[in-house]
C-alpha cells in the first residue's frame, strides 16, 4: 500500500468533521476497503475509522416494533442480538463470510459499499428498512441506486438501520464457495399489507425487488404461487461462476426456498 493517515473519532460529529478533509474516506470494518487499498484501486489521504464510535453500535427493539441496528454493529453482533427480535435477519448475518469477517465487518459498511453480491442489501430492501445517516432518513427503495451506488452524499455516514419486523421472513443464499458471497440470494418478508421479495447477487444493477413474485405471494404465500414465474437472463451478471441465465434460474429456485423456510 502507500502512505496515508488514520484518525479514530469517538463521536459521529467528530467523524463528520474528519471526513470533510480532502480525500478522506470512512473505514467501517474494512472488509472491502482494505483489499481495495492493497490493490491500489483507492487512494485516500485520510482514513476515518468508525470503529470507535459507541453511539452507532448495538441492536434494540423500538417502541413501534421495529428493530434498530447501529451502523457500526458487526455481523456477529447482529447474528447474536437480533435473533430474539428478527430471526431471519440474524440468520442472514450469521452466514456472512467467515468468523473473521463477521467479527470485523459492519452492517453500515456493507450498506454503504452496496456490493452487488452482499447479503444486507437484500435484507434492507426486502424489509422496507429505513437507512438513517448523520443528516437524514432514507427509505430502502430510494437508497439503492445500482451496482456499488447509493443515495449517500460525500461524507455521509450510516448511523442506524431500522427494520420493520414482518410476520414471516427468510433469506436463502446460493453461495460462491470461496468468498461466501451470494451467487444469488433472496430475502422474502411477509407483512400485513403484502410481501416483499429482494434479490442480491444476480443483477448487473445490484439488489432489486422482484415485483411479479411479490404480487403472486401477496395473494398466496406459498411456493405454488411461484410456479411458472421467472426473471429474464438479460441484465444478469455473467462471469466464471455462472451465466446470466443460470443466475436467473437460481432467482426462482432461491425464492421458493425462502418462502418454504419462512413457513
C-alpha positions as protocol buffer text, in pm:
chain_id: "A"
residue {
  index: 1
  type: UNK
  ca { x: 0 y: 0 z: 0 }
}
residue {
  index: 2
  type: UNK
  ca { x: 101 y: 364 z: 27 }
}
residue {
  index: 3
  type: UNK
  ca { x: 123 y: 628 z: 298 }
}
residue {
  index: 4
  type: UNK
  ca { x: -197 y: 768 z: 449 }
}
residue {
  index: 5
  type: UNK
  ca { x: -317 y: 899 z: 783 }
}
residue {
  index: 6
  type: UNK
  ca { x: -567 y: 723 z: 1010 }
}
residue {
  index: 7
  type: UNK
  ca { x: -791 y: 905 z: 1255 }
}
residue {
  index: 8
  type: UNK
  ca { x: -1024 y: 735 z: 1503 }
}
residue {
  index: 9
  type: UNK
  ca { x: -1301 y: 969 z: 1620 }
}
residue {
  index: 10
  type: UNK
  ca { x: -1521 y: 874 z: 1915 }
}
residue {
  index: 11
  type: UNK
  ca { x: -1837 y: 1057 z: 1805 }
}
residue {
  index: 12
  type: UNK
  ca { x: -2037 y: 1096 z: 1485 }
}
residue {
  index: 13
  type: UNK
  ca { x: -1979 y: 1473 z: 1493 }
}
residue {
  index: 14
  type: UNK
  ca { x: -1602 y: 1424 z: 1505 }
}
residue {
  index: 15
  type: UNK
  ca { x: -1619 y: 1168 z: 1226 }
}
residue {
  index: 16
  type: UNK
  ca { x: -1816 y: 1404 z: 1003 }
}
residue {
  index: 17
  type: UNK
  ca { x: -1561 y: 1676 z: 1072 }
}
residue {
  index: 18
  type: UNK
  ca { x: -1272 y: 1444 z: 986 }
}
residue {
  index: 19
  type: UNK
  ca { x: -1442 y: 1337 z: 663 }
}
residue {
  index: 20
  type: UNK
  ca { x: -1454 y: 1700 z: 548 }
}
residue {
  index: 21
  type: UNK
  ca { x: -1079 y: 1682 z: 480 }
}
residue {
  index: 22
  type: UNK
  ca { x: -968 y: 1644 z: 120 }
}
residue {
  index: 23
  type: UNK
  ca { x: -959 y: 1282 z: 0 }
}
residue {
  index: 24
  type: UNK
  ca { x: -1080 y: 1148 z: 336 }
}
residue {
  index: 25
  type: UNK
  ca { x: -1266 y: 817 z: 333 }
}
residue {
  index: 26
  type: UNK
  ca { x: -1464 y: 637 z: 605 }
}
residue {
  index: 27
  type: UNK
  ca { x: -1345 y: 298 z: 729 }
}
residue {
  index: 28
  type: UNK
  ca { x: -1600 y: 60 z: 880 }
}
residue {
  index: 29
  type: UNK
  ca { x: -1484 y: -297 z: 933 }
}
residue {
  index: 30
  type: UNK
  ca { x: -1250 y: -270 z: 634 }
}
residue {
  index: 31
  type: UNK
  ca { x: -1355 y: -600 z: 476 }
}
residue {
  index: 32
  type: UNK
  ca { x: -1387 y: -436 z: 135 }
}
residue {
  index: 33
  type: UNK
  ca { x: -1178 y: -121 z: 170 }
}
residue {
  index: 34
  type: UNK
  ca { x: -853 y: -280 z: 290 }
}
residue {
  index: 35
  type: UNK
  ca { x: -826 y: -521 z: -8 }
}
residue {
  index: 36
  type: UNK
  ca { x: -914 y: -229 z: -234 }
}
residue {
  index: 37
  type: UNK
  ca { x: -628 y: -26 z: -88 }
}
residue {
  index: 38
  type: UNK
  ca { x: -390 y: -318 z: -130 }
}
residue {
  index: 39
  type: UNK
  ca { x: -482 y: -338 z: -497 }
}
residue {
  index: 40
  type: UNK
  ca { x: -436 y: 41 z: -528 }
}
residue {
  index: 41
  type: UNK
  ca { x: -791 y: 84 z: -652 }
}
residue {
  index: 42
  type: UNK
  ca { x: -847 y: 359 z: -392 }
}
residue {
  index: 43
  type: UNK
  ca { x: -604 y: 622 z: -269 }
}
residue {
  index: 44
  type: UNK
  ca { x: -746 y: 823 z: 22 }
}
residue {
  index: 45
  type: UNK
  ca { x: -512 y: 1056 z: 207 }
}
residue {
  index: 46
  type: UNK
  ca { x: -700 y: 1003 z: 534 }
}
residue {
  index: 47
  type: UNK
  ca { x: -892 y: 701 z: 663 }
}
residue {
  index: 48
  type: UNK
  ca { x: -1157 y: 788 z: 920 }
}
residue {
  index: 49
  type: UNK
  ca { x: -1217 y: 477 z: 1131 }
}
residue {
  index: 50
  type: UNK
  ca { x: -1573 y: 447 z: 1261 }
}
residue {
  index: 51
  type: UNK
  ca { x: -1500 y: 152 z: 1491 }
}
residue {
  index: 52
  type: UNK
  ca { x: -1452 y: 371 z: 1799 }
}
residue {
  index: 53
  type: UNK
  ca { x: -1795 y: 537 z: 1787 }
}
residue {
  index: 54
  type: UNK
  ca { x: -2004 y: 367 z: 2057 }
}
residue {
  index: 55
  type: UNK
  ca { x: -2322 y: 559 z: 1968 }
}
residue {
  index: 56
  type: UNK
  ca { x: -2357 y: 376 z: 1634 }
}
residue {
  index: 57
  type: UNK
  ca { x: -2323 y: 24 z: 1774 }
}
residue {
  index: 58
  type: UNK
  ca { x: -2586 y: -211 z: 1912 }
}
residue {
  index: 59
  type: UNK
  ca { x: -2926 y: -374 z: 1849 }
}
residue {
  index: 60
  type: UNK
  ca { x: -3253 y: -275 z: 2015 }
}
residue {
  index: 61
  type: UNK
  ca { x: -3629 y: -316 z: 1975 }
}
residue {
  index: 62
  type: UNK
  ca { x: -3801 y: 20 z: 1917 }
}
residue {
  index: 63
  type: UNK
  ca { x: -4132 y: 124 z: 2071 }
}
residue {
  index: 64
  type: UNK
  ca { x: -4306 y: 97 z: 1732 }
}
residue {
  index: 65
  type: UNK
  ca { x: -4198 y: -265 z: 1693 }
}
residue {
  index: 66
  type: UNK
  ca { x: -3910 y: -202 z: 1455 }
}
residue {
  index: 67
  type: UNK
  ca { x: -3559 y: -333 z: 1520 }
}
residue {
  index: 68
  type: UNK
  ca { x: -3288 y: -68 z: 1525 }
}
residue {
  index: 69
  type: UNK
  ca { x: -2931 y: -165 z: 1441 }
}
residue {
  index: 70
  type: UNK
  ca { x: -2644 y: 81 z: 1470 }
}
residue {
  index: 71
  type: UNK
  ca { x: -2441 y: 129 z: 1155 }
}
residue {
  index: 72
  type: UNK
  ca { x: -2121 y: 28 z: 1333 }
}
residue {
  index: 73
  type: UNK
  ca { x: -2263 y: -302 z: 1457 }
}
residue {
  index: 74
  type: UNK
  ca { x: -2071 y: -609 z: 1345 }
}
residue {
  index: 75
  type: UNK
  ca { x: -2234 y: -901 z: 1166 }
}
residue {
  index: 76
  type: UNK
  ca { x: -2156 y: -1126 z: 1463 }
}
residue {
  index: 77
  type: UNK
  ca { x: -2339 y: -892 z: 1699 }
}
residue {
  index: 78
  type: UNK
  ca { x: -2641 y: -874 z: 1469 }
}
residue {
  index: 79
  type: UNK
  ca { x: -2647 y: -1254 z: 1449 }
}
residue {
  index: 80
  type: UNK
  ca { x: -2650 y: -1279 z: 1829 }
}
residue {
  index: 81
  type: UNK
  ca { x: -2855 y: -982 z: 1945 }
}
residue {
  index: 82
  type: UNK
  ca { x: -3119 y: -963 z: 1670 }
}
residue {
  index: 83
  type: UNK
  ca { x: -3213 y: -1330 z: 1700 }
}
residue {
  index: 84
  type: UNK
  ca { x: -3490 y: -1264 z: 1953 }
}
residue {
  index: 85
  type: UNK
  ca { x: -3636 y: -974 z: 1755 }
}
residue {
  index: 86
  type: UNK
  ca { x: -3584 y: -1059 z: 1386 }
}
residue {
  index: 87
  type: UNK
  ca { x: -3466 y: -1421 z: 1341 }
}
residue {
  index: 88
  type: UNK
  ca { x: -3439 y: -1405 z: 960 }
}
residue {
  index: 89
  type: UNK
  ca { x: -3208 y: -1104 z: 979 }
}
residue {
  index: 90
  type: UNK
  ca { x: -2997 y: -1268 z: 1250 }
}
residue {
  index: 91
  type: UNK
  ca { x: -2969 y: -1583 z: 1041 }
}
residue {
  index: 92
  type: UNK
  ca { x: -2856 y: -1381 z: 740 }
}
residue {
  index: 93
  type: UNK
  ca { x: -2589 y: -1205 z: 946 }
}
residue {
  index: 94
  type: UNK
  ca { x: -2465 y: -1533 z: 1092 }
}
residue {
  index: 95
  type: UNK
  ca { x: -2392 y: -1671 z: 747 }
}
residue {
  index: 96
  type: UNK
  ca { x: -2192 y: -1379 z: 607 }
}
residue {
  index: 97
  type: UNK
  ca { x: -1834 y: -1474 z: 523 }
}
residue {
  index: 98
  type: UNK
  ca { x: -1639 y: -1650 z: 799 }
}
residue {
  index: 99
  type: UNK
  ca { x: -1588 y: -1571 z: 1171 }
}
residue {
  index: 100
  type: UNK
  ca { x: -1311 y: -1321 z: 1099 }
}
residue {
  index: 101
  type: UNK
  ca { x: -1534 y: -1130 z: 856 }
}
residue {
  index: 102
  type: UNK
  ca { x: -1836 y: -1143 z: 1088 }
}
residue {
  index: 103
  type: UNK
  ca { x: -1637 y: -1004 z: 1380 }
}
residue {
  index: 104
  type: UNK
  ca { x: -1498 y: -708 z: 1182 }
}
residue {
  index: 105
  type: UNK
  ca { x: -1747 y: -626 z: 907 }
}
residue {
  index: 106
  type: UNK
  ca { x: -2038 y: -393 z: 990 }
}
residue {
  index: 107
  type: UNK
  ca { x: -2390 y: -350 z: 860 }
}
residue {
  index: 108
  type: UNK
  ca { x: -2330 y: 18 z: 786 }
}
residue {
  index: 109
  type: UNK
  ca { x: -2015 y: -58 z: 590 }
}
residue {
  index: 110
  type: UNK
  ca { x: -2194 y: -323 z: 386 }
}
residue {
  index: 111
  type: UNK
  ca { x: -2486 y: -95 z: 300 }
}
residue {
  index: 112
  type: UNK
  ca { x: -2259 y: 199 z: 221 }
}
residue {
  index: 113
  type: UNK
  ca { x: -2049 y: -15 z: -15 }
}
residue {
  index: 114
  type: UNK
  ca { x: -2355 y: -184 z: -173 }
}
residue {
  index: 115
  type: UNK
  ca { x: -2165 y: -471 z: -327 }
}
residue {
  index: 116
  type: UNK
  ca { x: -2395 y: -636 z: -585 }
}
residue {
  index: 117
  type: UNK
  ca { x: -2345 y: -974 z: -413 }
}
residue {
  index: 118
  type: UNK
  ca { x: -2369 y: -861 z: -49 }
}
residue {
  index: 119
  type: UNK
  ca { x: -2640 y: -1001 z: 177 }
}
residue {
  index: 120
  type: UNK
  ca { x: -2752 y: -699 z: 381 }
}
residue {
  index: 121
  type: UNK
  ca { x: -2888 y: -502 z: 82 }
}
residue {
  index: 122
  type: UNK
  ca { x: -3140 y: -784 z: 26 }
}
residue {
  index: 123
  type: UNK
  ca { x: -3246 y: -769 z: 391 }
}
residue {
  index: 124
  type: UNK
  ca { x: -3282 y: -391 z: 390 }
}
residue {
  index: 125
  type: UNK
  ca { x: -3474 y: -378 z: 62 }
}
residue {
  index: 126
  type: UNK
  ca { x: -3678 y: -687 z: 137 }
}
residue {
  index: 127
  type: UNK
  ca { x: -3779 y: -548 z: 475 }
}
residue {
  index: 128
  type: UNK
  ca { x: -3853 y: -197 z: 355 }
}
residue {
  index: 129
  type: UNK
  ca { x: -3595 y: -71 z: 604 }
}
residue {
  index: 130
  type: UNK
  ca { x: -3501 y: 290 z: 669 }
}
residue {
  index: 131
  type: UNK
  ca { x: -3134 y: 384 z: 644 }
}
residue {
  index: 132
  type: UNK
  ca { x: -3054 y: 662 z: 891 }
}
residue {
  index: 133
  type: UNK
  ca { x: -2749 y: 884 z: 838 }
}
residue {
  index: 134
  type: UNK
  ca { x: -2599 y: 1177 z: 1024 }
}
residue {
  index: 135
  type: UNK
  ca { x: -2816 y: 1404 z: 804 }
}
residue {
  index: 136
  type: UNK
  ca { x: -3143 y: 1227 z: 716 }
}
residue {
  index: 137
  type: UNK
  ca { x: -3354 y: 914 z: 684 }
}
residue {
  index: 138
  type: UNK
  ca { x: -3364 y: 728 z: 351 }
}
residue {
  index: 139
  type: UNK
  ca { x: -3616 y: 460 z: 255 }
}
residue {
  index: 140
  type: UNK
  ca { x: -3451 y: 145 z: 124 }
}
residue {
  index: 141
  type: UNK
  ca { x: -3649 y: 176 z: -200 }
}
residue {
  index: 142
  type: UNK
  ca { x: -3472 y: 509 z: -262 }
}
residue {
  index: 143
  type: UNK
  ca { x: -3134 y: 417 z: -115 }
}
residue {
  index: 144
  type: UNK
  ca { x: -3001 y: 154 z: -357 }
}
residue {
  index: 145
  type: UNK
  ca { x: -2917 y: 310 z: -692 }
}
residue {
  index: 146
  type: UNK
  ca { x: -2718 y: 47 z: -881 }
}
residue {
  index: 147
  type: UNK
  ca { x: -2401 y: -156 z: -851 }
}
residue {
  index: 148
  type: UNK
  ca { x: -2187 y: -1 z: -573 }
}
residue {
  index: 149
  type: UNK
  ca { x: -2411 y: 309 z: -591 }
}
residue {
  index: 150
  type: UNK
  ca { x: -2630 y: 451 z: -314 }
}
residue {
  index: 151
  type: UNK
  ca { x: -2810 y: 773 z: -224 }
}
residue {
  index: 152
  type: UNK
  ca { x: -2535 y: 865 z: 25 }
}
residue {
  index: 153
  type: UNK
  ca { x: -2369 y: 1201 z: -23 }
}
residue {
  index: 154
  type: UNK
  ca { x: -1996 y: 1255 z: 15 }
}
residue {
  index: 155
  type: UNK
  ca { x: -1901 y: 1228 z: 381 }
}
residue {
  index: 156
  type: UNK
  ca { x: -2241 y: 1096 z: 488 }
}
residue {
  index: 157
  type: UNK
  ca { x: -2235 y: 816 z: 747 }
}
residue {
  index: 158
  type: UNK
  ca { x: -2484 y: 534 z: 800 }
}
residue {
  index: 159
  type: UNK
  ca { x: -2557 y: 563 z: 1173 }
}
residue {
  index: 160
  type: UNK
  ca { x: -2858 y: 332 z: 1206 }
}
residue {
  index: 161
  type: UNK
  ca { x: -3081 y: 93 z: 1011 }
}
residue {
  index: 162
  type: UNK
  ca { x: -3444 y: 48 z: 1117 }
}
residue {
  index: 163
  type: UNK
  ca { x: -3615 y: -276 z: 1015 }
}
residue {
  index: 164
  type: UNK
  ca { x: -3993 y: -325 z: 1031 }
}
residue {
  index: 165
  type: UNK
  ca { x: -4040 y: -677 z: 1168 }
}
residue {
  index: 166
  type: UNK
  ca { x: -4252 y: -895 z: 934 }
}
residue {
  index: 167
  type: UNK
  ca { x: -4498 y: -1170 z: 1017 }
}
residue {
  index: 168
  type: UNK
  ca { x: -4276 y: -1422 z: 840 }
}
residue {
  index: 169
  type: UNK
  ca { x: -3940 y: -1392 z: 666 }
}
residue {
  index: 170
  type: UNK
  ca { x: -3641 y: -1590 z: 544 }
}
residue {
  index: 171
  type: UNK
  ca { x: -3323 y: -1542 z: 345 }
}
residue {
  index: 172
  type: UNK
  ca { x: -3180 y: -1812 z: 123 }
}
residue {
  index: 173
  type: UNK
  ca { x: -2840 y: -1780 z: -39 }
}
residue {
  index: 174
  type: UNK
  ca { x: -2667 y: -1988 z: -306 }
}
residue {
  index: 175
  type: UNK
  ca { x: -2307 y: -1924 z: -207 }
}
residue {
  index: 176
  type: UNK
  ca { x: -1998 y: -1873 z: -414 }
}
residue {
  index: 177
  type: UNK
  ca { x: -1795 y: -2124 z: -209 }
}
residue {
  index: 178
  type: UNK
  ca { x: -1464 y: -1938 z: -192 }
}
residue {
  index: 179
  type: UNK
  ca { x: -1595 y: -1597 z: -80 }
}
residue {
  index: 180
  type: UNK
  ca { x: -1936 y: -1698 z: 63 }
}
residue {
  index: 181
  type: UNK
  ca { x: -2083 y: -1400 z: -119 }
}
residue {
  index: 182
  type: UNK
  ca { x: -2421 y: -1467 z: -275 }
}
residue {
  index: 183
  type: UNK
  ca { x: -2414 y: -1604 z: -626 }
}
residue {
  index: 184
  type: UNK
  ca { x: -2786 y: -1540 z: -578 }
}
residue {
  index: 185
  type: UNK
  ca { x: -2957 y: -1452 z: -251 }
}
residue {
  index: 186
  type: UNK
  ca { x: -3328 y: -1390 z: -195 }
}
residue {
  index: 187
  type: UNK
  ca { x: -3491 y: -1226 z: 107 }
}
residue {
  index: 188
  type: UNK
  ca { x: -3866 y: -1276 z: 142 }
}
residue {
  index: 189
  type: UNK
  ca { x: -4072 y: -1089 z: 402 }
}
residue {
  index: 190
  type: UNK
  ca { x: -4448 y: -1115 z: 459 }
}
residue {
  index: 191
  type: UNK
  ca { x: -4623 y: -812 z: 609 }
}
residue {
  index: 192
  type: UNK
  ca { x: -4989 y: -744 z: 675 }
}
residue {
  index: 193
  type: UNK
  ca { x: -5009 y: -528 z: 362 }
}
residue {
  index: 194
  type: UNK
  ca { x: -4819 y: -760 z: 130 }
}
residue {
  index: 195
  type: UNK
  ca { x: -4498 y: -948 z: 56 }
}
residue {
  index: 196
  type: UNK
  ca { x: -4160 y: -805 z: -38 }
}
residue {
  index: 197
  type: UNK
  ca { x: -3900 y: -1004 z: -233 }
}
residue {
  index: 198
  type: UNK
  ca { x: -3546 y: -870 z: -274 }
}
residue {
  index: 199
  type: UNK
  ca { x: -3275 y: -1035 z: -481 }
}
residue {
  index: 200
  type: UNK
  ca { x: -2899 y: -987 z: -447 }
}
residue {
  index: 201
  type: UNK
  ca { x: -2604 y: -1134 z: -636 }
}
residue {
  index: 202
  type: UNK
  ca { x: -2791 y: -1170 z: -965 }
}
residue {
  index: 203
  type: UNK
  ca { x: -2836 y: -838 z: -1143 }
}
residue {
  index: 204
  type: UNK
  ca { x: -2584 y: -608 z: -1308 }
}
residue {
  index: 205
  type: UNK
  ca { x: -2787 y: -328 z: -1149 }
}
residue {
  index: 206
  type: UNK
  ca { x: -2736 y: -460 z: -796 }
}
residue {
  index: 207
  type: UNK
  ca { x: -3008 y: -557 z: -549 }
}
residue {
  index: 208
  type: UNK
  ca { x: -3365 y: -540 z: -683 }
}
residue {
  index: 209
  type: UNK
  ca { x: -3723 y: -624 z: -593 }
}
residue {
  index: 210
  type: UNK
  ca { x: -3896 y: -898 z: -790 }
}
residue {
  index: 211
  type: UNK
  ca { x: -4238 y: -740 z: -830 }
}
residue {
  index: 212
  type: UNK
  ca { x: -4405 y: -1035 z: -1008 }
}
residue {
  index: 213
  type: UNK
  ca { x: -4317 y: -1269 z: -722 }
}
residue {
  index: 214
  type: UNK
  ca { x: -4435 y: -1011 z: -469 }
}
residue {
  index: 215
  type: UNK
  ca { x: -4775 y: -987 z: -636 }
}
residue {
  index: 216
  type: UNK
  ca { x: -4814 y: -1365 z: -655 }
}
residue {
  index: 217
  type: UNK
  ca { x: -4707 y: -1425 z: -295 }
}
residue {
  index: 218
  type: UNK
  ca { x: -4922 y: -1142 z: -162 }
}
residue {
  index: 219
  type: UNK
  ca { x: -5221 y: -1335 z: -290 }
}
residue {
  index: 220
  type: UNK
  ca { x: -5100 y: -1676 z: -176 }
}
residue {
  index: 221
  type: UNK
  ca { x: -4792 y: -1705 z: 43 }
}
residue {
  index: 222
  type: UNK
  ca { x: -4697 y: -2050 z: -77 }
}
residue {
  index: 223
  type: UNK
  ca { x: -4430 y: -2187 z: -307 }
}
residue {
  index: 224
  type: UNK
  ca { x: -4701 y: -2293 z: -552 }
}
residue {
  index: 225
  type: UNK
  ca { x: -4776 y: -1926 z: -620 }
}
residue {
  index: 226
  type: UNK
  ca { x: -4435 y: -1901 z: -788 }
}
residue {
  index: 227
  type: UNK
  ca { x: -4492 y: -2183 z: -1036 }
}
residue {
  index: 228
  type: UNK
  ca { x: -4423 y: -2060 z: -1388 }
}
residue {
  index: 229
  type: UNK
  ca { x: -4263 y: -1733 z: -1276 }
}
residue {
  index: 230
  type: UNK
  ca { x: -3911 y: -1644 z: -1385 }
}
residue {
  index: 231
  type: UNK
  ca { x: -3685 y: -1347 z: -1441 }
}
residue {
  index: 232
  type: UNK
  ca { x: -3506 y: -1289 z: -1775 }
}
residue {
  index: 233
  type: UNK
  ca { x: -3137 y: -1367 z: -1807 }
}
residue {
  index: 234
  type: UNK
  ca { x: -3073 y: -1036 z: -1982 }
}
residue {
  index: 235
  type: UNK
  ca { x: -2908 y: -790 z: -1745 }
}
residue {
  index: 236
  type: UNK
  ca { x: -2798 y: -1061 z: -1504 }
}
residue {
  index: 237
  type: UNK
  ca { x: -2433 y: -1094 z: -1401 }
}
residue {
  index: 238
  type: UNK
  ca { x: -2242 y: -1339 z: -1616 }
}
residue {
  index: 239
  type: UNK
  ca { x: -1895 y: -1447 z: -1500 }
}
residue {
  index: 240
  type: UNK
  ca { x: -1681 y: -1755 z: -1441 }
}
residue {
  index: 241
  type: UNK
  ca { x: -1912 y: -1860 z: -1156 }
}
residue {
  index: 242
  type: UNK
  ca { x: -2230 y: -1865 z: -1361 }
}
residue {
  index: 243
  type: UNK
  ca { x: -2403 y: -1724 z: -1667 }
}
residue {
  index: 244
  type: UNK
  ca { x: -2685 y: -1471 z: -1662 }
}
residue {
  index: 245
  type: UNK
  ca { x: -2936 y: -1742 z: -1749 }
}
residue {
  index: 246
  type: UNK
  ca { x: -2807 y: -1961 z: -1466 }
}
residue {
  index: 247
  type: UNK
  ca { x: -2845 y: -1679 z: -1216 }
}
residue {
  index: 248
  type: UNK
  ca { x: -3196 y: -1606 z: -1347 }
}
residue {
  index: 249
  type: UNK
  ca { x: -3285 y: -1971 z: -1286 }
}
residue {
  index: 250
  type: UNK
  ca { x: -3141 y: -1951 z: -934 }
}
residue {
  index: 251
  type: UNK
  ca { x: -3357 y: -1648 z: -854 }
}
residue {
  index: 252
  type: UNK
  ca { x: -3672 y: -1858 z: -892 }
}
residue {
  index: 253
  type: UNK
  ca { x: -3521 y: -2153 z: -706 }
}
residue {
  index: 254
  type: UNK
  ca { x: -3396 y: -1948 z: -408 }
}
residue {
  index: 255
  type: UNK
  ca { x: -3723 y: -1755 z: -385 }
}
residue {
  index: 256
  type: UNK
  ca { x: -3914 y: -2081 z: -348 }
}
residue {
  index: 257
  type: UNK
  ca { x: -3668 y: -2199 z: -87 }
}
residue {
  index: 258
  type: UNK
  ca { x: -3703 y: -1871 z: 106 }
}
residue {
  index: 259
  type: UNK
  ca { x: -4082 y: -1899 z: 109 }
}
residue {
  index: 260
  type: UNK
  ca { x: -4059 y: -2258 z: 230 }
}
residue {
  index: 261
  type: UNK
  ca { x: -3813 y: -2159 z: 501 }
}
residue {
  index: 262
  type: UNK
  ca { x: -4035 y: -1869 z: 611 }
}
residue {
  index: 263
  type: UNK
  ca { x: -4310 y: -2119 z: 686 }
}
